Structure formats: C-alpha cells, structure tokens
Amino acid sequence: MGTAAARQHRHRRGTHPGRAAGENADPIDAIEVRMDPAALATVGGVGLGIALLATAVPATAVTRLSPRAILTKGS
C-alpha cells in the first residue's frame, strides 16, 4: 500500500503518514454520539425484553418445584 490513495486512506483513519497504526496516536478528547428517540426506544425495549426473559425462564423452573423440594434441594 505505497500508493498515494493508500497513504490518504491511512491518514483518514487517524494515523499519520510514515507511522505504524497506533504508534504515537493522537488522543481523542470527545466523541459525539447522537441518538434519536426511536433508536433509544428500541434499545430500551430490547433491554427490557432481555430482563423479562432472564427473569421468566428461571421463574418457570422454580414454579414447577414444590416448596419442600426447593428447601431440601440445597442440603
């Protein structure tokens, strides 16, 4: 990748021409992140769905046992 286009590509990725990737890299002071309300609702809905699933699966296994089996299983 010694062509001018390759050198420009490496420079656009945040490295300087003549330097290896990550060598003397410039620090990032801030990263701008934007999220519209629909994306936020999607992420929140997926998180809520995972939490409900993680609660419901073990709960169904526990409800099939009798209280005596639950209390004596640990011994």
PyMOL commands that set and color helices and strands:
alter all, ss='L'
color gray80, all
select helices_A, chain A and resi 4-12+37-63+67-73
alter helices_A, ss='H'
color red, helices_A
deselect
rebuild
show_as cartoon
